[in-house]
């Protein structure tokens, strides 16, 4: 079970506890609309403080990462998604201060966070990581690859090793190529000073589209959460919803 069991209450005491589905719908609305918890419409049932309290409980229990993995498993079982893992790497910035923030070197030193993501060949997010905007993209590759969950397949064992990895010149480093060789992961990485990243354009647009999908979750446009765990939770919610949309087609 993804959601932790509800705490037991004495018989006849306290208010009715809102169902998980009602609260989940309210949390997803906050993630997509970008509204504050206080602005949550009453049509969802739970109030803003109630939804935020449940969001905090579920974030602490890593519900969102588990939910993302469940949807990926279902996609793999139906062969509708990441049967073959082919990594693409990208990033999405959010300008605000808080935990894991830093001055953005390409935006006049404004403080912000960066969402690093690795997707499969059609753009479905497989793993995400949060860092300060000043962290070089290459530093996120190894944690992202290591964080790929073992994905279910209709045939054969679960897979968590990419069949091939595509990346641009930002990832052209010796320690990255050595890591990929040890993991036996074939890679196509543009070489700095030798070739242009434009040749990877037919792969790069996939990650750019996924970044655009993330931008559709307005709660990620700016970091309202001081706690990085909450910001990462919204990123995981976005990843799970993106994969669920593919599943529901």
C-alpha positions in Angstrom: 0.0 0.0 0.0 1.4 3.4 -1.0 -0.5 5.6 1.5 0.1 4.9 5.2 -2.8 3.6 7.3 -5.0 6.3 8.9 -4.4 6.7 12.7 -7.0 5.1 14.9 -9.4 7.3 16.7 -11.7 6.7 19.7 -15.2 5.7 18.7 -17.5 8.7 18.3 -14.8 11.3 18.8 -13.5 14.0 16.5 -14.4 15.1 13.0 -14.8 12.7 10.0 -11.4 12.1 8.4 -11.5 13.0 4.8 -10.8 10.1 2.4 -7.4 9.7 0.7 -8.9 10.3 -2.7 -10.4 13.6 -1.7 -7.2 14.8 -0.2 -5.1 13.6 -3.1 -7.3 15.5 -5.6 -6.8 18.6 -3.5 -3.0 18.2 -3.4 -2.8 17.6 -7.1 -4.9 20.7 -7.7 -2.4 22.8 -5.6 0.5 21.3 -7.6 -1.0 22.1 -11.0 -2.7 25.4 -10.3 0.0 26.9 -8.1 -2.5 28.2 -5.6 -1.6 28.5 -1.9 -3.1 26.1 0.6 -5.4 28.8 1.9 -6.8 29.4 -1.7 -7.9 25.7 -2.1 -11.5 25.8 -3.3 -14.0 24.3 -0.9 -15.4 22.0 -3.6 -12.6 19.5 -2.8 -13.9 18.9 0.7 -10.8 19.2 2.9 -9.7 22.6 3.9 -6.3 24.0 3.0 -4.7 23.3 6.4 -6.1 19.7 6.3 -4.7 19.1 2.8 -1.3 20.6 3.8 -1.2 18.5 6.9 -1.8 15.3 4.9 0.7 16.5 2.3 3.3 16.8 5.0 2.5 13.4 6.4 2.7 11.7 3.0 5.9 13.5 2.0 7.5 12.3 5.2 6.4 8.8 4.3 7.8 9.1 0.8 4.3 8.5 -0.7 5.0 10.5 -3.8 8.1 8.5 -4.9 6.2 5.3 -4.2 3.3 6.5 -6.3 5.6 7.4 -9.1 7.1 3.9 -9.0 3.7 2.2 -9.0 2.6 4.1 -12.2 6.0 3.3 -13.9 5.4 -0.4 -13.0 2.0 -0.4 -14.5 3.3 1.3 -17.7 6.0 -1.3 -18.0 3.6 -4.2 -17.5 1.4 -2.9 -20.2 4.3 -2.1 -22.6 2.9 1.4 -22.8 5.9 3.1 -21.4 9.5 2.5 -20.3 10.0 -1.1 -21.3 13.4 0.0 -22.6 15.1 2.6 -20.5 17.0 5.1 -22.6 18.1 8.0 -20.5 18.0 11.7 -21.4 19.1 14.4 -19.0 17.8 17.9 -18.4 17.0 20.5 -15.8 14.3 22.9 -14.8 15.1 26.0 -12.7 13.0 27.6 -10.0 14.1 31.1 -8.7 13.8 31.3 -5.0 15.7 30.9 -1.7 15.5 28.0 0.7 17.3 24.7 1.3 19.4 23.5 -1.7 19.5 26.8 -3.5 22.4 28.7 -5.0 23.2 31.7 -7.3 22.3 30.9 -10.9 25.4 31.6 -13.1 23.3 32.2 -16.2 20.7 34.5 -14.6 22.6 37.4 -13.0 23.4 35.3 -9.9 19.8 35.1 -8.7 19.2 32.4 -6.1 17.2 29.4 -7.2 16.9 25.6 -7.3 17.3 23.2 -10.2 15.3 20.1 -10.9 17.5 17.5 -12.6 15.6 14.8 -14.4 16.3 11.6 -16.4 13.6 10.3 -18.7 13.1 7.2 -20.8 13.1 7.4 -24.6 9.6 9.0 -25.0 10.1 11.6 -22.3 8.5 9.9 -19.2 10.5 11.0 -16.1 12.3 8.1 -14.4 14.2 9.9 -11.6 14.5 13.4 -10.3 16.9 15.3 -8.1 16.9 18.8 -6.5 20.0 21.0 -6.3 21.0 24.6 -6.0 21.1 26.5 -9.3 24.9 26.8 -9.1 25.5 23.0 -9.2 26.9 21.9 -12.5 24.7 19.5 -14.4 27.3 16.8 -14.6 27.3 16.4 -10.8 23.7 15.1 -11.0 24.1 12.4 -13.5 25.4 9.6 -11.2 22.7 10.1 -8.5 20.0 10.2 -11.2 21.1 6.9 -12.8 21.5 5.3 -9.4 18.0 6.4 -8.5 16.3 4.7 -11.4 13.8 2.3 -9.8 13.6 -1.4 -10.9 10.8 -1.1 -13.5 8.5 -4.0 -14.2 8.2 -5.5 -17.7 5.8 -7.9 -19.3 8.7 -10.2 -20.1 11.9 -10.8 -18.2 13.2 -9.3 -15.0 12.8 -5.8 -13.8 15.1 -3.3 -15.3 16.9 -0.3 -13.8 19.9 0.0 -16.1 19.4 2.2 -19.2 19.8 0.5 -22.5 21.4 3.7 -23.8 22.1 7.1 -22.4 22.0 10.3 -24.4 23.4 13.6 -23.1 24.9 16.9 -24.3 28.3 18.3 -23.9 27.7 19.4 -20.3 28.1 15.7 -19.3 31.4 15.1 -21.3 33.6 14.3 -18.3 36.0 11.5 -17.7 34.5 10.5 -14.4 31.1 10.2 -16.0 32.3 8.0 -18.9 34.2 5.8 -16.4 31.1 5.4 -14.3 29.0 4.5 -17.3 31.5 1.9 -18.5 31.6 0.3 -15.0 27.8 0.1 -15.1 28.0 -1.2 -18.7 25.7 1.5 -20.0 26.2 2.5 -23.6 26.3 6.3 -23.9 26.1 8.9 -26.6 27.6 12.1 -25.2 28.7 15.0 -27.4 32.4 15.7 -27.0 33.4 19.2 -26.0 35.4 21.1 -28.6 35.0 18.3 -31.2 31.3 18.0 -32.1 28.2 20.1 -31.7 25.3 19.2 -29.5 23.0 19.9 -32.5 23.5 16.3 -33.7 21.7 15.2 -30.5 18.8 17.4 -31.4 16.5 14.6 -32.3 17.0 13.3 -28.7 17.3 16.6 -26.9 13.8 17.7 -27.9 12.4 14.8 -25.8 13.8 16.2 -22.6 12.8 19.7 -23.5 9.2 18.6 -23.9 9.4 16.9 -20.5 10.7 20.2 -19.0 7.6 21.9 -20.6 5.4 19.3 -19.0 6.9 20.1 -15.6 6.3 23.8 -16.3 2.6 22.9 -16.5 2.7 22.3 -12.7 2.7 25.9 -11.6 3.7 25.1 -8.1 7.2 24.4 -9.5 7.5 27.8 -11.2 8.7 29.3 -7.9 9.8 27.7 -4.7 7.2 28.6 -2.1 8.5 25.8 0.1 11.4 26.5 2.3 11.8 22.8 3.1 13.4 21.1 0.1 11.5 17.9 0.9 8.3 19.6 0.1 9.6 21.1 -3.1 10.9 17.6 -4.1 7.5 16.2 -3.2 5.8 18.5 -5.7 8.3 17.5 -8.3 7.5 13.8 -7.6 3.8 14.5 -7.8 4.4 16.1 -11.2 6.4 13.1 -12.4 3.7 10.7 -11.2 0.9 12.7 -12.9 2.8 12.9 -16.2 3.2 9.1 -16.2 -0.4 8.6 -15.2 -1.6 10.7 -18.1 0.3 8.3 -20.5 -1.2 5.3 -18.7 -4.8 6.7 -19.0 -4.5 7.1 -22.8 
